[in-house]
Each structure stands twice: as structure tokens, then as C-alpha cells.
Amino acid sequence: MNKFKLTKENLKLDNDWFTDSITTWLRAIDSTNLRNKKKINCLEIGSWQGLSAFFILNELKNSNLICVDTWEGADEHKDGAMTSSNVLINVEDTFDTNLNSFKDRVTKYKGKSSSYYEKNLYVNKFDLIYIDGSHHADDVIIDALKCFEMLCDGGLLIFDDYLWKYYDKDIDNPAGAINKFLKIKKKQIKIVCFDYQLAIKKISLK
Ligand SMILES: C[S@@+](CC[C@H](N)C(=O)[O-])C[C@H]1O[C@@H](n2cnc3c(N)ncnc32)[C@H](O)[C@@H]1O
């Protein structure tokens, strides 16, 4: 964590919604054989200025990462609750600058996650997926189910903001969707870390 704190000082960041979760990430990664793989395919839903993407690419040297984002912000950015309009206008340029040193390993998909699934559902399988896009439960449940379909057996799926409360109705917040997802897939998952973030491993049914 301290090493990463020094590294991230070189990035242009207006917000940091990630560093506090690094211990969870390291525990989750160490519960898999990801570090031994020659090629680690990763997907991120929601990249913002690129901090979590930078962490993944910096920590897993054999990884490639697809970053899916509208770069238009989520509800909490658009209403000014979590950031300013100045930051929002420049968010994609900031992402490009921050990820420049990893440009050979990162691929951008600009659009809603739902459109990414429509075009790519059966194209790739991923070893690691991070879900941190829209936090409305209606979107989170789709992200969870589609990403689970694209996850390799033994792969790691991490949700940010499991315990976050932003919408008035509890059911509209991430936990409303994530708890449903856990119920639907209970025979196929092992919970690896349960915290502000939730990390699960996919178990083969064979
Ligand atoms: C909390 S930020 C991501 C933070 C980033 N993972 C980090 O830790 O640095 C959420 C991002 O999701 C994006 N987003 C919101 N709704 C989306 C959707 N339906 N599809 C794709 N991206 C979306 C926003 O534009 C925003 O950049």
C-alpha cells in the first residue's frame, strides 16, 4: 500500500476512491493463482481517471485490461455530489494521461457497459473483473450477471461500494443488486473478501 501511495503521486487525480481498498485487493489476488499466469485478462467497468486501472496494471505485470466507461460520470457525479463539473469535463483526458505508460496493455471501450456486453459477451473470458460503474441497482445487477458470464472458472470478481448508500430507497443501492446476485449464483461462488468491497471467486460446476 505504501509503495502504491508513492507511485500514485505521479498521477493526476482529483479523487481517490480506491487506495483504501488495496488491502482487500491484495488479499483477494493472493487467494487465487493469478500471479502465476503468463497472461491475465482483466476487465473494468467504470474507470474514471484511471486509478484502479493503474493499480491493476502496475500490480499484475502480465495483465491486459479493457476499461469500459462512458467517461460522462454516474448519477452521483452528474448531480455534483461526488465531484465538480470541471473535473467531469476533463475526466477522459485525465484517464488517457494517467494510463499513458501502460498504453500497450490497456484498451478503452467508450460507452455504457450494457452496450459493451451486447457487442462482446462471447468474445473474451476474463481472469479478473472489477465492477465500479453505475451504482444504481438496476445497472449493478446487469453488470454482475453479464460479468459473471464472462468470468473464467477460478476467476475473481470484485464489486466496489457494496455498502454504499446514495439512493433514497435501500433496494436501489448496490447491495440491493449484489445480494440478489449472490443468491442466484450461490452454488457457483466462493466469497473471498467481505468488506466495503466484495470479492468473489467463480467455482466450476463441472
Ligand atoms: C466511481 S467511478 C470509477 C472509479 C474508478 N474505478 C477508480 O477507482 O478510480 C464510476 C465510473 O463509472 C462510469 N459509469 C457510470 N455509469 C456507467 C455505465 N452504465 N457504463 C459504463 N460506465 C459507467 C462513470 O463515468 C465513472 O467514470
The ligand as an SDF file (V2000), in Angstrom:
LIG
                    3D

 27 29  0  0  0  0  0  0  0  0999 V2000
  -16.6860    5.5920   -9.2200 C   0  0  0  0  0  0  0  0  0  0  0  0
  -16.1910    5.8950  -10.8430 S   0  0  0  0  0  0  0  0  0  0  0  0
  -14.9410    4.6700  -11.1370 C   0  0  0  0  0  0  0  0  0  0  0  0
  -13.7130    4.8500  -10.2790 C   0  0  0  0  0  0  0  0  0  0  0  0
  -12.5220    4.0130  -10.6610 C   0  0  0  0  0  0  0  0  0  0  0  0
  -12.8480    2.6030  -10.7160 N   0  0  0  0  0  0  0  0  0  0  0  0
  -11.4120    4.2160   -9.6500 C   0  0  0  0  0  0  0  0  0  0  0  0
  -11.3950    3.5070   -8.6390 O   0  0  0  0  0  0  0  0  0  0  0  0
  -10.5720    5.0860   -9.8720 O   0  0  0  0  0  0  0  0  0  0  0  0
  -17.5430    5.2960  -11.8000 C   0  0  0  0  0  0  0  0  0  0  0  0
  -17.3560    5.4270  -13.3030 C   0  0  0  0  0  0  0  0  0  0  0  0
  -18.3720    4.6620  -13.9480 O   0  0  0  0  0  0  0  0  0  0  0  0
  -18.7600    5.3250  -15.1400 C   0  0  0  0  0  0  0  0  0  0  0  0
  -20.1190    4.8500  -15.4770 N   0  0  0  0  0  0  0  0  0  0  0  0
  -21.2930    5.1820  -14.8940 C   0  0  0  0  0  0  0  0  0  0  0  0
  -22.3150    4.5220  -15.4330 N   0  0  0  0  0  0  0  0  0  0  0  0
  -21.7810    3.7090  -16.3880 C   0  0  0  0  0  0  0  0  0  0  0  0
  -22.3270    2.7650  -17.2950 C   0  0  0  0  0  0  0  0  0  0  0  0
  -23.6520    2.4990  -17.3390 N   0  0  0  0  0  0  0  0  0  0  0  0
  -21.4820    2.1150  -18.1320 N   0  0  0  0  0  0  0  0  0  0  0  0
  -20.1500    2.3780  -18.0930 C   0  0  0  0  0  0  0  0  0  0  0  0
  -19.5620    3.2630  -17.2300 N   0  0  0  0  0  0  0  0  0  0  0  0
  -20.3660    3.9220  -16.4050 C   0  0  0  0  0  0  0  0  0  0  0  0
  -18.6500    6.7970  -14.8280 C   0  0  0  0  0  0  0  0  0  0  0  0
  -18.4790    7.5540  -15.9990 O   0  0  0  0  0  0  0  0  0  0  0  0
  -17.4450    6.8280  -13.8840 C   0  0  0  0  0  0  0  0  0  0  0  0
  -16.2710    7.1470  -14.5820 O   0  0  0  0  0  0  0  0  0  0  0  0
  1  2  1  0
  2  3  1  0
  2 10  1  0
  3  4  1  0
  4  5  1  0
  5  6  1  0
  5  7  1  0
  7  8  2  0
  7  9  1  0
 10 11  1  0
 11 12  1  0
 11 26  1  0
 12 13  1  0
 13 14  1  0
 13 24  1  0
 14 15  1  0
 14 23  1  0
 15 16  2  0
 16 17  1  0
 17 18  1  0
 17 23  2  0
 18 19  1  0
 18 20  2  0
 20 21  1  0
 21 22  2  0
 22 23  1  0
 24 25  1  0
 24 26  1  0
 26 27  1  0
M  CHG  2   2   1   9  -1
M  END
$$$$
